[in-house]
Amino acid sequence: MTDYATALHAFRPVQATPIQLTELQARIAGLQARMVLSGVKAVWLDASSSLTYYAGLSLGLSERIHGALVPATGAMIYVSPRFEEPKLRTLLRIPGDVAVWEEHENPYALIASLVAGFDAPGAGLALDPATPFVFASALMQAVNGPVTSAQAMISAQRQVKSPAELALMQTAMEASFQVQKAVHAGLRAGISTTEVAEFILAAHTALGLKPLFAAVQFGEATAYPHGVPHPQVLAAGDMVLIDMGGTLHGYCSDITRTYVFGDPTPRQRQLWELERQAQAAAFAAARIGTPCAAVDAAARKVFADAGFGPGYEVPGLPHRTGHGLGLDIHEAPYIVGGNDTPLQAGMCFSIEPMLCVYGECGVRLEDIVYMTETSPRWFVPPAARLDDPFGAIEIGA
């Protein structure tokens, strides 16, 4: 057993290169090409991860609309409350004019006038899907022309990761994998879920990541995908579920491990092995051109064949098999029934077909894959054995 304080002292910040200006400019050009094809005159990027994706700019969401307009041709224009303008200008990576509004003025009328004045093809305004409804509804009233969603255009780009994005995610995932191993090594009878979660957050900070979340569940509480609202204390024989993530230059890690503290029972071994098989089946089904729904179905079939489910019934798998990962912890593509999106090289997503048995325990093995030109690859090795959850395994397996 390794003391958590000792483990923290041993961690060193990871090194990683942020997304470069040339890549941001290429992303904007790609969005503009899609706008021309779709007949859209401008896209509104709210204070969301999409603003970060295209402009390298992170703004806090508030009750005041704040973001950027991207015309189908030409330079983007930032929109800001006037008192935020000085700070905004220090953050800009992509050059552009800043249009400001005073507290008593109507920012939606300002945005509408900017859209009307763009010398660009197309009509209307497409909105960042993360735009709050209060802003979207006001823009629908103010803008002359159709106001639609930019989700399809934005998702088409964001769900296919570049080599630079994959490199950041690889480093972030390896850092969280280190933390997972340290958590496992430091568990002791009587430790609380709160203490473990605090270590996870501190460990990500020590590694140079921004802590994102730490979910720690012991015993029967592991049966609930998002945990329970009360802490637990670890005892011999408990199932342990550890889910964690951090961000590195904005890009997320996300990894879950489940194992037993002490000697597993035959029932725990059965459930854990079914989970491993379901995760492996989903991985085997993930091939270029395969619909996302087929990956979900492959995992679900393992449980159904063993008498769990069917469908979303519990005992069984009550949620989708996975979600995309990038600047958001949950983003496209979603690995879920009904999603016919074909897998493409560069797509990243989790494989986490959790097996839930309420009143007993749950098992979730969550790992992230990215699609190469031919097949999926794990960012870090998946768990192969309940008794040795971090033992060596061929990473392409």
LINWODA-V942937 format. One record per residue. N is the residue number from 1. RES is the residue in one letter. PSI is psi in radians with two decimals (999 if undefined). OMEGA is omega in whole degrees, -180 to 180 (NA if undefined). D_FIRST is the distance of its C-alpha to the first C-alpha in whole Angstrom. Layout:
BEGIN
N,RES,PSI,OMEGA,D_FIRST
N,RES,PSI,OMEGA,D_FIRST
END
This chain:
BEGIN
1,M,2.35,179,0
2,T,2.26,178,4
3,D,2.41,-178,7
4,Y,-0.62,178,9
5,A,-0.69,177,12
6,T,-0.73,179,11
7,A,-0.74,179,11
8,L,-0.73,-178,14
9,H,-0.49,-177,15
10,A,-0.32,-177,15
11,F,2.52,176,17
12,R,2.55,-180,20
13,P,2.41,177,23
14,V,2.82,179,24
15,Q,2.34,-180,28
16,A,2.61,-179,31
17,T,2.17,178,34
18,P,2.94,178,36
19,I,2.30,-175,39
20,Q,2.80,-177,42
21,L,-0.70,-179,45
22,T,-0.62,178,47
23,E,-0.69,176,45
24,L,-0.76,-180,45
25,Q,-0.66,178,49
26,A,-0.62,178,49
27,R,-0.75,179,47
28,I,-0.76,178,50
29,A,-0.67,178,52
30,G,-0.70,177,51
31,L,-0.75,-180,51
32,Q,-0.65,177,55
33,A,-0.69,178,56
34,R,-0.62,178,54
35,M,-0.76,179,56
36,V,-0.77,179,60
37,L,-0.56,-177,59
38,S,-0.09,-180,58
39,G,0.49,-179,61
40,V,2.30,-177,59
41,K,-0.65,-177,60
42,A,2.72,174,57
43,V,2.37,174,54
44,W,2.19,174,52
45,L,1.98,-179,49
46,D,-3.10,178,47
47,A,1.22,-173,44
48,S,-3.09,177,42
49,S,-0.38,177,40
50,S,-0.57,173,43
51,L,-0.68,175,44
52,T,-0.75,-177,41
53,Y,-0.77,-175,41
54,Y,-0.62,-173,45
55,A,-0.10,-177,45
56,G,0.49,-172,42
57,L,2.22,177,43
58,S,2.05,179,40
59,L,2.56,178,42
60,G,2.32,177,41
61,L,2.34,178,43
62,S,-3.00,179,45
63,E,-0.14,178,48
64,R,2.24,180,50
65,I,2.38,-171,51
66,H,2.14,-178,49
67,G,-2.48,-177,49
68,A,2.58,174,51
69,L,2.27,176,54
70,V,1.96,177,54
71,P,2.80,180,58
72,A,-0.49,172,58
73,T,2.58,178,60
74,G,-3.09,-174,59
75,A,2.59,177,57
76,M,2.76,176,55
77,I,2.25,177,55
78,Y,2.54,179,53
79,V,2.23,-172,54
80,S,2.55,164,53
81,P,2.49,-174,54
82,R,-0.67,-176,56
83,F,-0.25,177,53
84,E,-0.15,-174,50
85,E,-0.81,-179,52
86,P,-0.76,178,51
87,K,-0.76,-180,48
88,L,-0.76,-176,48
89,R,-0.48,177,50
90,T,-0.28,-176,47
91,L,-0.25,-171,45
92,L,2.31,172,47
93,R,-0.60,176,46
94,I,2.12,-179,49
95,P,2.65,177,53
96,G,2.72,176,55
97,D,2.74,176,57
98,V,2.05,175,56
99,A,2.24,-174,58
100,V,2.74,176,57
101,W,2.48,178,58
102,E,2.88,-174,59
103,E,-0.57,-177,58
104,H,-0.06,-176,61
105,E,2.87,-178,62
106,N,1.85,-178,61
107,P,-0.43,-179,58
108,Y,-0.63,174,59
109,A,-0.66,177,62
110,L,-0.81,-180,61
111,I,-0.74,179,59
112,A,-0.71,180,62
113,S,-0.62,177,64
114,L,-0.77,178,62
115,V,-0.77,180,62
116,A,-0.56,-177,65
117,G,-0.13,180,66
118,F,2.30,173,64
119,D,1.32,-174,66
120,A,2.66,179,64
121,P,2.89,176,64
122,G,-3.05,-177,64
123,A,2.62,171,64
124,G,-2.93,-173,61
125,L,2.31,174,58
126,A,2.35,-172,55
127,L,2.38,165,52
128,D,2.23,-178,48
129,P,-0.28,178,47
130,A,0.05,178,44
131,T,2.17,179,47
132,P,2.59,-177,48
133,F,-0.65,-178,50
134,V,-0.60,176,52
135,F,-0.77,-177,53
136,A,-0.77,-178,53
137,S,-0.66,178,56
138,A,-0.67,178,58
139,L,-0.61,178,58
140,M,-0.55,178,59
141,Q,-0.54,-171,62
142,A,-0.62,-171,63
143,V,2.36,176,62
144,N,1.86,-178,66
145,G,3.07,-176,65
146,P,2.45,172,62
147,V,2.01,-173,58
148,T,-3.06,178,56
149,S,2.43,175,52
150,A,0.19,-173,51
151,Q,-0.80,-177,48
152,A,-0.74,-179,49
153,M,-0.78,-177,50
154,I,-0.78,-179,47
155,S,-0.63,180,44
156,A,-0.60,177,46
157,Q,-0.86,-171,45
158,R,-0.51,-176,41
159,Q,-0.14,175,40
160,V,1.90,-173,41
161,K,2.51,177,38
162,S,2.90,175,39
163,P,-0.63,179,38
164,A,-0.69,177,37
165,E,-0.76,180,35
166,L,-0.66,180,33
167,A,-0.72,177,32
168,L,-0.76,-179,31
169,M,-0.62,177,29
170,Q,-0.82,-180,27
171,T,-0.74,179,26
172,A,-0.73,-180,25
173,M,-0.70,179,23
174,E,-0.62,178,21
175,A,-0.81,179,20
176,S,-0.57,176,19
177,F,-0.69,175,17
178,Q,-0.73,-179,15
179,V,-0.73,178,14
180,Q,-0.79,-180,14
181,K,-0.66,180,11
182,A,-0.66,177,9
183,V,-0.84,-179,10
184,H,-0.77,-177,9
185,A,-0.44,-174,5
186,G,0.01,-179,5
187,L,2.54,177,7
188,R,2.67,177,8
189,A,2.38,179,11
190,G,-0.18,178,14
191,I,2.58,-179,13
192,S,2.75,176,16
193,T,-0.57,179,17
194,T,-0.75,-180,19
195,E,-0.72,179,16
196,V,-0.76,180,14
197,A,-0.70,179,17
198,E,-0.67,177,18
199,F,-0.75,-179,15
200,I,-0.80,-180,16
201,L,-0.77,180,20
202,A,-0.63,-180,19
203,A,-0.71,177,17
204,H,-0.69,177,20
205,T,-0.75,180,22
206,A,-0.50,180,20
207,L,-0.02,177,21
208,G,0.19,176,24
209,L,2.75,171,25
210,K,2.08,-180,26
211,P,2.40,-178,24
212,L,-0.90,177,26
213,F,2.80,175,24
214,A,2.00,178,21
215,A,2.10,-177,21
216,V,2.19,-178,18
217,Q,2.40,179,19
218,F,2.58,171,18
219,G,-2.39,-177,20
220,E,-0.46,-180,24
221,A,-0.36,179,24
222,T,-0.22,-179,22
223,A,-0.26,-174,26
224,Y,2.08,-172,28
225,P,-0.66,-179,28
226,H,0.42,173,27
227,G,-2.98,180,26
228,V,2.80,-173,27
229,P,0.27,179,28
230,H,2.59,-180,26
231,P,2.83,177,22
232,Q,2.83,177,20
233,V,2.34,-172,17
234,L,2.37,176,15
235,A,2.75,179,15
236,A,2.39,180,15
237,G,-0.12,180,17
238,D,2.45,163,17
239,M,2.48,-179,18
240,V,2.22,177,16
241,L,2.14,-178,18
242,I,2.01,179,17
243,D,2.33,-175,20
244,M,2.82,175,21
245,G,2.75,175,23
246,G,3.07,177,24
247,T,2.53,178,28
248,L,1.98,-174,29
249,H,0.66,176,32
250,G,-0.32,-175,33
251,Y,2.43,-169,31
252,C,2.63,162,29
253,S,2.76,180,25
254,D,2.09,-176,24
255,I,2.38,178,22
256,T,2.41,172,20
257,R,2.49,176,18
258,T,2.36,179,18
259,Y,3.14,-178,16
260,V,2.37,174,15
261,F,1.83,-176,12
262,G,-2.63,-176,13
263,D,2.12,179,16
264,P,2.59,172,18
265,T,2.84,175,22
266,P,-0.67,179,25
267,R,-0.77,178,26
268,Q,-0.70,178,23
269,R,-0.71,180,23
270,Q,-0.84,-178,26
271,L,-0.75,-179,26
272,W,-0.74,-178,23
273,E,-0.63,175,25
274,L,-0.73,177,28
275,E,-0.78,179,26
276,R,-0.73,180,26
277,Q,-0.68,179,29
278,A,-0.73,177,31
279,Q,-0.74,180,29
280,A,-0.64,179,30
281,A,-0.70,178,33
282,A,-0.73,178,34
283,F,-0.78,-179,32
284,A,-0.52,-179,35
285,A,-0.30,-176,38
286,A,1.74,179,37
287,R,2.70,-179,40
288,I,2.27,179,42
289,G,-0.24,179,45
290,T,2.37,177,43
291,P,2.55,178,44
292,C,-0.64,-179,41
293,A,-0.57,-178,42
294,A,-0.52,178,41
295,V,-0.76,176,38
296,D,-0.76,-178,37
297,A,-0.63,-179,39
298,A,-0.74,178,37
299,A,-0.77,-176,34
300,R,-0.59,-179,36
301,K,-0.64,179,38
302,V,-0.77,180,35
303,F,-0.76,-179,34
304,A,-0.72,179,38
305,D,-0.44,179,38
306,A,0.07,177,36
307,G,0.18,178,37
308,F,2.69,-177,36
309,G,-2.45,1,38
310,P,3.09,179,40
311,G,-2.24,-179,40
312,Y,0.18,-178,38
313,E,2.56,177,38
314,V,2.39,8,35
315,P,2.29,-178,34
316,G,-2.68,-178,33
317,L,1.84,-172,33
318,P,0.01,-176,35
319,H,3.13,179,35
320,R,2.85,-179,35
321,T,-0.45,-178,33
322,G,3.04,-179,32
323,H,2.68,174,34
324,G,2.86,-177,34
325,L,2.50,178,32
326,G,-2.06,174,34
327,L,-0.39,173,35
328,D,2.59,179,34
329,I,-0.51,174,31
330,H,2.05,178,34
331,E,3.04,178,37
332,A,2.58,4,39
333,P,2.59,177,39
334,Y,2.29,-178,38
335,I,1.55,-170,37
336,V,2.63,176,39
337,G,2.44,-179,42
338,G,-0.19,178,45
339,N,1.84,-177,44
340,D,0.14,178,46
341,T,2.15,179,45
342,P,2.48,178,45
343,L,2.41,179,42
344,Q,2.74,174,42
345,A,2.34,-180,41
346,G,-0.24,177,39
347,M,2.45,178,38
348,C,2.39,179,34
349,F,2.75,177,33
350,S,2.66,168,30
351,I,1.88,-172,29
352,E,1.10,-178,28
353,P,1.40,-171,30
354,M,2.38,175,28
355,L,1.96,-175,28
356,C,2.24,174,29
357,V,1.61,-177,30
358,Y,2.44,-179,30
359,G,-0.11,-178,30
360,E,-1.30,178,27
361,C,3.07,175,24
362,G,2.77,179,25
363,V,2.14,173,23
364,R,2.17,171,23
365,L,1.91,-178,23
366,E,2.13,174,24
367,D,2.73,-179,25
368,I,2.39,174,28
369,V,2.77,168,30
370,Y,2.56,-177,33
371,M,2.18,170,36
372,T,-3.00,179,38
373,E,-0.31,-176,42
374,T,-0.51,-171,41
375,S,2.98,176,38
376,P,2.71,174,34
377,R,2.41,173,31
378,W,2.48,171,28
379,F,-0.71,177,26
380,V,2.80,-176,23
381,P,2.35,174,22
382,P,2.88,177,22
383,A,2.32,-178,20
384,A,-0.45,-175,21
385,R,2.36,179,19
386,L,-0.70,-177,18
387,D,-0.26,-178,15
388,D,1.21,-170,14
389,P,-0.24,178,15
390,F,0.34,178,15
391,G,2.80,-177,16
392,A,2.43,175,19
393,I,2.58,177,22
394,E,2.13,-172,26
395,I,-0.41,179,26
396,G,-0.05,-175,30
397,A,999,NA,29
END
